[in-house]
Amino acid sequence: MSISTPHWIAPSILSADFSRLGAEIEDVLNAGADIIHFDVMDNHYVPNLTIGPLVLQSLRKAGINCTMDVHLMVKPVDRLIGDFLDAGADIISIHPESTEHLHRTLSLIREGGAKPGLVFNPATPLTVLAEVIELIDLVLIMSVNPGFGGQAFIPSSLARLTRARGLIDQQQRNIRLEIDGGIKADNIAAAAAAGADTFVAGSAIFGSNDYAATIAAMRKALAGA
């Protein structure tokens, strides 16, 4: 039996204007976003380089107190977990390929006071989920190959969402199921119907002229899912 959770919209700051990042985050929160998705890339695990813990720390010092959903696309990952915990991360999600000892890495996140998440690339088997499901609070299904914003949604991700939702519901655990990549108002309902409850959207929101109208359109689509 599925545990009911409210839908969360999570703008990805990968697509924000970094010259005014704090203001951009405040703008999307005021426009109705629930949490902020914080993409960290190292130009090693993924072919791009973004931001580190000092940026998150600066946002916290500037008074931004929303839930920060940190997605670590880095390898090796353990070295940075403590830094992001200290910087104020609320959720830290990692890829199974980023660590040799997944159980220990997830435990480091939990012991540090954040919620652990596990991320699956489009071709990463979901089989590992059953082995660590008791250690996590969030599953993130990538609906694009990680590394760049603005990519097209991979349709087979819907079936992967359904399989992940089935595994979560079998355990009757309160685990969020997040989808990231190519999410827009015209496909968010399909992702919800497949089992997602948390929706990362970067260019669809930050690339729009009206953040509130875009988020409202997503909410309307979700209401009909």
N, C-alpha and C positions, 0 to 999 in steps of 0.2 A: 504494500500500500504506500503510495507516494506521500511524503510529508509536504504539505502546502507551504510555499514560501512566496513572498511578494516578488514581483519583477523588479530588477534593478537595471538601470541604464548607466553604463560606465564609459564616459568619454575618454578616449586615449589621447594623452597629451603628445604622443608622437606626431600628431597632425596640428598641434597648436602653434601659435606664433610665439617662439621662444624669446623674442625681444620684450614681450609683456606677459610672461608665463603666469605669474601670480594673478594678474587681472583676467587672463583667459580662463583660469580655473574658477575664479569667483563668478565670472559671467555664466559659465555652463552650470554651475551649481544654482545660481539664481534663476536659470532657465529651466530647472527641474531635474537635473542629473542627480543620481543617488550617491555614486562613489566616483573616484577618479582612478583611471588605469594608468600606471606608471611603467612605461616600457624601458627596460635596461638592456642594451645590446653592446657586445664587446668586440665586434669585428673579428671574432674567432669562432665562437659557436655559431653565430649568424653573421652574414656579410654586411654589417653596418655597425656604426658606433654612435651611441646616443648619450645618455646622461648617467651620473652616478649618485652616490648617497649625499654628497654635498648639496646637490640641487634640492633633494627632498628635505634635508635639514634646513635649508634656507627658506623653503616654503613654510615649514612649521614655525620657524622663527618669525615669519611675516604674519603669522596668525591664521593660517589655513588649517582648519581642524577637522576636515572631512575624512572619511575613510579612504586611505591610500592603499590601493590594490597593486602591489609591486610584482611585476612579471620579470623574472631574471632569465634572460637569454644569454647566459655567460657560462664559460667552462674553463677551469674548475669553478664551482659555485660556492663551496663552503667558506672560502676566504671573505666573501662579500656579505654573507648573511648577518654577521655581527654588526657590520657597518650600517646596514639598512635597518636593523633593529634599533640601533642607537639613534638613527636619523628620524625614526618615527613611523615606520611601516606598520600597517595594521594586518595586512595579508601579504604573504610572500609565497609566490608560486614558482616552482622549478621544473625543469625537464628531467625525466629519468636518465637521459643520456649525459647529463651534466655532472654526474657524480658517480663514483665507484661504489658508494655505500648509501643507497637511497634511504634506508630506514634511519640511519644516523643523521643524515642531512635534514630529513623531515622533523626528526626529534629536536634538532638544534633550533629550528624555527619555533616549535611549540614551547620549548623550554625558555626561549628568549621572550615569550609573551605575545607572539604574533600567531595568526592562523595560517597553517601550512596548506599550500595548494599544489596540485600536480598537473602538469601540462603535457598534452599529447599533440605532436605534429601530425600532419595529414597521413603519413605512412607509419607512424609509431603504433605498434599493436597495443590494444587496451588490456592485454592479459596481466600486466603488472599491477593494474588497479586493484584487483582482488587481493593481492599480497600486502598492500599497505593501506587499504581503505579505512582501517580503524585509526590511522594517523593523520588523516587529512580533513579539511573543512571545505575544500573547493576542488572541483575538477574543471580544467580549462581545455576545451577542444579547439584547436586551431583550424580555422576554415580557410586559411591561406598558409603558404610556407613562410615561417617567420623571418623577419629581417627588414621588411619595408612596408610602409603604409600604402593605402590606395589600391591594393590588389583586389582582383575579382574573387568572389565567393566560390569555393569548391563545393558543388552540389552534393557529393558523396558524404560531406560532413554531417548532413542531416541523419543519415543512417548511423553514423558514429555517435551522434548525440543520443539517439534512441537506445543504442546498446549501452552507453554509459549510464543513462537514466535507469535502465533495467538493473544494472549492477548495483547502483545506489539504492534503489527501492527494495531490492532483495534483502539488503542489510538493514533497511528501515533507519537509515542514518540521515541526520540533518546536514547534508552536504550540498553546497551550491554547485550548479552545473552552468558553467560560463562558456560562451562562444565568442571567438575573436577572429575577425577577418572578413571584410566585405559586407558587414552588416549595415542594412539600410531600412528605411520604412517599408520598402516593398518586399523584403524577405524576412523581416524580424518575426512576423507571425508564424512563418513556417518553422523557424528555429525554435520558437516557443512550443509549437505543436509537437516537435520532435523531442522536447524535454528540457530545453534550456530555460533558466530563470534569470540569468545575468548576461547582459549583452554589451560587449565592447564595441564602440563605434568611434572611429577617429575622423577620417576625412568626411564622412557623411554628416558629422556635426560641425567640426571646426572648419570645414570647407563650405558650409552653408552661410547664407547672408543673415539668417535669423535662427539663432540657437534654440530659442524657446519654441518656435514654430516647428522646427525639425524634431525636437524631443516630443512635442505634443503629437506630431504625426506618428511617431513610433509608439507612443502610449495608446493612441487610437487603434493602431493595428494590433497591438497586444491585447487590447480589450476585446477584440473580435476573434482572437485565436482560440 
